[in-house]
Structures are given as structure tokens and as C-alpha cells.
Amino acid sequence: VFTRPRLQPPELDEIAQRLRDIPLDQPIDEPGDLLAFYHPEVLRAISSLKRYFLDREQHGALDFLDEWIRMVAINRLTGHSSGFFSVYTLPPNQATSAKAQRKINEKRRQTPPRRDLPAILLKKSRQLLGDCTPEVRRTLARVAGGAQLLTGTSDATPALASGSVSLVVTSPPFLDIVQYAADNWLRCWFLGLDVKSVRITMLRKLEDWQAAMSAVFRELHRVLQPGGHVAFEVGEVRAGSIKLEEVVL
């Protein structure tokens, strides 16, 4: 959802036309809790976007324009400026709970405002496409057909041939510090995903984390070319008492 649209970036006028064509008055559901984040009219429009994408996907009609707009919409669901669909809340990669959002609203004496969804989506698309030159588009068009987009656990990637990868870039979970399921509950609602059905590595004990990462490194060794590289981004946790990079070594 986040990656594939970037392989075939649309033109801005194409995005604008598609946004004019998408009905924003046909909601699929309007959970009351979400009114802590959104004006009723905005929630109705977001839910209509959700219905549109789910229907198109179900019927095999989701195209590169739909995928681009869906990608941008997911990133605009919540945030801390007028460039997002929501009232002021946490950064876009963290969706707080509706209960916590009501407390934020009370503390800041704020109510969810009306937002112009097509305008926000078009503005963000303009920013994202700002450095998408004709040369970049030609390069993407040349390589997109050979791209493999996979989801699964990093310790088992049978779709990747042994010795086929020259560079691995990864940021594993920092033990149980980040609550990935909780942070993404709103995105999952929008996408029609059951977050409980997704296997997420969340380990509290250091020895369990070390064992899991060892399994990942064995698989990375299998897929990596001789002389290849792994960028494995970790850091300190538990107030600096645990240095995960040393555990990795």
C-alpha cells in the first residue's frame, strides 16, 4: 500500500480529475468514536473514500491512480496541522485512542474542524511529486516491472532466491517499546484490515529478541550476495540500559 504507488507516480492533473470523480457522500461506516478526530462531514467523506477503495479492490478495478490517492490518504488521516484530515493530534505515524484524543481535545479546548479532503490530498501529492522529474519517471517505468513486493516475516522469505540481494535496509522492532498494532489501528480501519490477523514481532525479553534477530540474520545471510551489505538500524532502549546494537553484534 505504501510502496507500490511510488513505482508508478501519476501526473498531478490525473490525480485532480480522479478526486473529482470519487463520491464523498457514500460512507460505508461512521464509527462514533472517530468523531473525536473528525468533523462529522469529514468522517463521512473519509468513510466514503474507504468504501470506494474497498469496492474497487474487491472488483479488481483498483488502478495506479486509486493506489496513489489511497497511499496519500492513509498518511493524512491524523496529524498536528491543517494539512491533515483530523483535529490536532499525534504525528501521522501514531494514532492515539479515541479516549486519549477526547482528553487532548478537552485540554486544548478544540473541536474537529471541517477539512477539504480533495484539496489536502492534492496539496500533499504536489509535494510528493515535486522532485519527480521526467528522468525519474523513466527510471521507475524501466524497473517497476521487476519489483517484488512481499509481506511476511523477515526470517522466512522463500520468494527471494539465495544470493540474490546486494543491499538489505531494515529497522527491526525495538523490543516492545513501540506498539505497532496500537499505532496503526486507524489505518487498519481505513484499509479494512483486522490488525489482530497480522503477525507482529513484539518481544519483551531480551533473550527472545536476540533469538528472533538471529533467525532474521540467518535468512539475510542466505539471500545476500557475497560482498553484499546489511543496514540494520537499532539503538538504545530502557533509558539507555540496553544497547541493542551490542546485542546484535
C-alpha positions as CSV (number, residue, x, y, z in Angstrom):
1,V,0.0,0.0,0.0
2,F,2.8,2.4,0.8
3,T,5.4,1.2,-1.7
4,R,3.7,0.2,-4.9
5,P,2.2,3.6,-5.8
6,R,5.7,5.1,-5.8
7,L,6.7,2.9,-8.6
8,Q,4.2,4.5,-10.9
9,P,3.6,8.0,-9.8
10,P,0.7,9.7,-11.6
11,E,0.6,13.2,-13.0
12,L,-1.0,15.9,-10.9
13,D,-3.8,16.6,-13.3
14,E,-4.7,12.9,-13.3
15,I,-5.0,12.9,-9.5
16,A,-7.1,16.1,-9.6
17,Q,-9.5,14.5,-12.1
18,R,-9.8,11.3,-10.1
19,L,-10.5,13.2,-6.9
20,R,-13.4,14.9,-8.7
21,D,-14.8,11.6,-9.8
22,I,-14.7,9.9,-6.3
23,P,-18.0,10.2,-4.5
24,L,-17.6,11.5,-0.9
25,D,-21.2,11.2,0.2
26,Q,-21.4,7.4,0.3
27,P,-20.0,6.2,3.6
28,I,-19.5,2.6,4.4
29,D,-19.5,3.1,8.2
30,E,-19.2,6.0,10.6
31,P,-17.9,4.9,14.0
32,G,-19.0,7.3,16.7
33,D,-15.6,7.2,18.4
34,L,-13.9,8.7,15.3
35,L,-15.8,12.0,15.9
36,A,-13.1,12.6,18.5
37,F,-10.8,13.1,15.5
38,Y,-13.1,14.3,12.7
39,H,-15.9,16.7,12.0
40,P,-19.0,14.7,11.0
41,E,-18.8,15.8,7.4
42,V,-15.1,14.9,7.3
43,L,-15.8,11.4,8.8
44,R,-18.5,10.9,6.2
45,A,-16.0,11.8,3.4
46,I,-13.3,9.6,4.8
47,S,-15.7,6.6,5.1
48,S,-16.8,7.3,1.5
49,L,-13.2,7.1,0.4
50,K,-12.9,3.8,2.3
51,R,-15.9,2.4,0.6
52,Y,-14.6,3.5,-2.8
53,F,-11.2,1.8,-2.4
54,L,-12.6,-1.4,-0.9
55,D,-15.2,-1.7,-3.7
56,R,-12.6,-1.1,-6.4
57,E,-10.2,-3.6,-4.8
58,Q,-12.9,-6.2,-4.4
59,H,-13.8,-5.9,-8.1
60,G,-10.2,-5.8,-9.4
61,A,-10.7,-2.2,-10.6
62,L,-8.1,-0.5,-8.3
63,D,-5.7,1.2,-10.6
64,F,-2.5,3.2,-10.1
65,L,-4.4,6.5,-9.5
66,D,-6.5,4.9,-6.8
67,E,-3.4,3.3,-5.2
68,W,-1.7,6.7,-5.1
69,I,-4.6,8.6,-3.6
70,R,-5.1,5.8,-1.0
71,M,-1.4,6.0,-0.1
72,V,-1.6,9.7,0.5
73,A,-5.0,9.5,2.3
74,I,-3.5,7.0,4.8
75,N,-0.7,9.4,5.6
76,R,-3.2,12.3,6.0
77,L,-5.6,10.5,8.4
78,T,-4.3,12.1,11.6
79,G,-1.7,14.7,12.4
80,H,-0.9,18.0,14.1
81,S,-1.6,20.6,11.4
82,S,-4.3,21.7,9.0
83,G,-2.6,19.5,6.4
84,F,-4.3,16.5,7.9
85,F,-7.9,15.4,7.9
86,S,-8.1,15.4,11.7
87,V,-8.1,17.9,14.5
88,Y,-4.7,18.4,16.2
89,T,-3.5,15.0,17.4
90,L,-0.3,12.9,17.5
91,P,2.1,12.7,14.5
92,P,0.8,10.8,11.4
93,N,2.6,7.6,12.2
94,Q,0.9,7.3,15.6
95,A,-2.9,7.2,16.0
96,T,-3.8,7.6,19.6
97,S,-7.0,6.1,21.0
98,A,-10.3,7.8,20.8
99,K,-10.4,8.1,24.6
100,A,-7.0,9.8,24.6
101,Q,-8.0,12.1,21.8
102,R,-11.0,13.3,23.7
103,K,-8.6,14.3,26.5
104,I,-6.4,16.1,24.0
105,N,-9.5,18.0,22.7
106,E,-10.5,18.9,26.2
107,K,-7.1,20.1,27.2
108,R,-6.7,22.2,24.1
109,R,-10.3,23.3,24.0
110,Q,-10.6,22.2,20.4
111,T,-13.2,20.6,18.2
112,P,-12.6,18.8,14.9
113,P,-12.9,21.3,12.1
114,R,-14.2,20.9,8.6
115,R,-11.5,19.9,6.1
116,D,-11.4,19.9,2.3
117,L,-10.2,16.3,1.6
118,P,-9.5,16.7,-2.1
119,A,-7.5,19.9,-1.5
120,I,-5.4,18.2,1.2
121,L,-4.8,15.2,-1.0
122,L,-3.9,17.3,-4.0
123,K,-1.5,19.5,-2.0
124,K,0.3,16.6,-0.4
125,S,0.6,14.9,-3.9
126,R,2.1,18.1,-5.3
127,Q,4.7,18.0,-2.5
128,L,5.5,14.3,-3.1
129,L,5.8,14.7,-6.8
130,G,7.9,17.9,-6.6
131,D,11.1,16.1,-7.4
132,C,9.6,13.5,-9.8
133,T,11.4,14.6,-12.9
134,P,10.9,13.0,-16.4
135,E,14.2,11.2,-15.8
136,V,12.9,9.7,-12.5
137,R,9.7,8.6,-14.2
138,R,11.6,6.9,-17.0
139,T,13.8,5.1,-14.4
140,L,10.8,4.0,-12.4
141,A,9.0,2.8,-15.6
142,R,12.1,0.8,-16.5
143,V,12.5,-1.0,-13.2
144,A,8.9,-1.2,-11.9
145,G,8.1,-4.4,-13.8
146,G,10.8,-6.3,-12.0
147,A,9.9,-5.2,-8.5
148,Q,8.9,-7.8,-5.9
149,L,6.6,-6.5,-3.1
150,L,6.2,-9.1,-0.4
151,T,4.8,-9.1,3.1
152,G,5.7,-11.6,5.7
153,T,8.3,-12.3,8.4
154,S,11.9,-11.5,7.8
155,D,13.2,-14.9,8.9
156,A,11.4,-16.6,6.1
157,T,11.5,-15.1,2.6
158,P,11.2,-18.1,0.2
159,A,10.3,-15.8,-2.7
160,L,13.8,-14.4,-2.7
161,A,16.5,-16.5,-4.3
162,S,19.7,-17.3,-2.3
163,G,22.5,-14.9,-3.1
164,S,20.2,-12.6,-5.0
165,V,20.2,-9.4,-2.8
166,S,23.0,-6.8,-2.7
167,L,21.6,-4.5,-0.1
168,V,19.3,-5.0,2.9
169,V,17.9,-2.0,4.8
170,T,15.8,-2.8,7.8
171,S,14.7,-1.3,11.1
172,P,13.6,-4.1,13.4
173,P,11.3,-3.7,16.4
174,F,12.9,-2.2,19.5
175,L,11.8,-4.9,21.8
176,D,8.2,-3.9,22.9
177,I,8.9,-0.2,23.1
178,V,6.8,0.7,20.0
179,Q,3.2,-0.5,20.0
180,Y,2.8,-1.1,16.2
181,A,-0.7,-2.5,16.3
182,A,-2.0,0.3,18.6
183,D,-0.3,3.0,16.5
184,N,-1.8,1.7,13.3
185,W,-5.4,0.9,14.3
186,L,-6.9,3.8,12.4
187,R,-5.0,3.0,9.2
188,C,-6.2,-0.6,9.5
189,W,-9.8,0.6,9.9
190,F,-9.5,2.7,6.7
191,L,-8.0,-0.3,4.8
192,G,-10.5,-2.8,6.1
193,L,-7.8,-4.8,7.8
194,D,-8.1,-6.8,11.1
195,V,-5.0,-5.8,12.9
196,K,-5.2,-8.9,15.1
197,S,-4.7,-11.0,11.9
198,V,-1.3,-9.5,11.3
199,R,1.7,-11.3,12.8
200,I,3.9,-8.6,14.5
201,T,7.1,-9.3,16.3
202,M,6.7,-7.9,19.9
203,L,9.1,-9.3,22.4
204,R,9.6,-8.1,25.9
205,K,12.6,-10.3,27.0
206,L,16.0,-9.5,25.5
207,E,16.9,-13.1,25.0
208,D,13.7,-13.7,23.0
209,W,14.5,-10.7,20.8
210,Q,18.1,-11.9,20.3
211,A,16.9,-15.3,19.2
212,A,14.4,-13.7,16.8
213,M,17.0,-11.4,15.3
214,S,19.4,-14.4,15.0
215,A,16.8,-16.1,12.8
216,V,16.5,-13.0,10.7
217,F,20.3,-12.8,10.2
218,R,20.4,-16.4,9.1
219,E,17.9,-15.6,6.4
220,L,19.6,-12.4,5.4
221,H,22.9,-14.4,5.0
222,R,21.0,-16.8,2.7
223,V,19.6,-14.1,0.4
224,L,22.7,-11.8,0.4
225,Q,25.2,-11.8,-2.3
226,P,28.9,-12.3,-1.4
227,G,30.2,-8.8,-0.6
228,G,26.7,-7.5,0.0
229,H,25.7,-5.2,2.8
230,V,23.1,-5.1,5.6
231,A,22.0,-1.8,7.2
232,F,20.4,-2.9,10.5
233,E,19.2,0.2,12.4
234,V,18.8,-0.3,16.1
235,G,19.5,1.8,19.2
236,E,19.3,2.1,23.0
237,V,16.2,1.2,24.9
238,R,15.1,1.1,28.6
239,A,16.7,4.5,29.3
240,G,19.9,3.5,27.7
241,S,20.4,0.5,29.9
242,I,20.2,-1.8,26.9
243,K,22.2,-1.2,23.7
244,L,20.6,-3.3,21.0
245,E,23.5,-2.8,18.6
246,E,25.7,-4.6,21.1
247,V,23.2,-7.4,21.4
248,V,23.1,-7.7,17.6
249,L,26.9,-8.0,17.4
